[in-house]
Amino acid sequence: MTQNKISPLRRRMIEDMIIRKLGEKTQKGYIRAVRNFTRFLKRSPETATPEDIRRFFLHLEERGTGTPTRNNTVSALRFLFATTLDRHDLFKHLRFVHEPRKLPVVLSRDEVARLIECAPGPGLKYKAALSVAYGAGLRASELVRLKVSDIDSDRMIIKVEQGKGRKDRFVMLSPHLLDLLRAWWLQSRSKGWLFPGREPGNHVTTRQLSRVCRMAVEMAEIKKRVSLHTLRHSFATHLLEQNVDIRIIQVLMGHAKLDSTALYTQVATKTIREVMSPFEVLALKKKELS
């Protein structure tokens, strides 16, 4: 986008986001949301009223807009009105919608193995990428931005730079995963991105990996509703089933709150099965006394 096509208001909002160090993805999402609001108003958002906001969110609801998109729009407009326009009078009219959190889909270890083995070629690129997604529990955005230098074979860790919340963290690197990544590097000889994209100098996109994941799921004949993020869910759940401390899993996952990690205790079926029911204890005690 050229400079002369950017309105003064948009330019100021972009500057405000840069000053507050908002991530590139967040900035694009905020600009998109404000653009949609402006198109709905058919005039500058500087002139918006509480009634305009009410009508806009009713419009989103009638279009069947999902809760995540609606809440992202609330965040964008809150930033616009509170930070860029200093219109705090509108802030109270922008409320988030909270809905019950659904349990994540989790694959069995056998299903994960089949999915990875069905990763398309040529070469080991996508098999290695899906293996890292599961073996280190990375988000798609973190996976695609891995660099060769992030793989520390001496300390057996992977460095994740600027993950969600713009935070760095370290995750585990298993010996078998290291062997696979070395085999992939011998094929690619990449000096920058661990998983280069089609265009020179760019990394693989999340869209490419999502498409590859869908292909692998189909080839593996897995009937569950699976996405690339399912491998991350499976990573956390399987660690819980291995009796790894939940606080360690929280760190590995890069969760700011333990509540986010605790969700996996509800789908760790092996752990649930191994907990003895108080009814069973009662029955055993009764048997001992008889």
Buried (B, 14 or more C-beta within 10 A) or exposed (E): EEEEEBEEBBEBBBEBBEEEEBBEEBBEBBBBBBEBBBEBBEEEBEEBEEEBBEEBBEEBEEEEBEEEBBBBBBBBBBBBBBBBBEBEEBEEBBEEEEEEEEEBBBBBEEBBEBBBEBBEEEEBBBBBBBBBBBBBBBBBEBBBBBBBEBBEEEEEBBBBBEBBEEEEBBBBBEEEBBEBBEEBBEEBEBEEBBBBEEEEEEBBBBEBBBBBBEBBBEBBEBEEEBBBBBBBBBBBBBBBBEEEEBEEBBEBBBBEEEEBBBBBEEBBEBBEEEEEEEEEEEEEEEEEEE
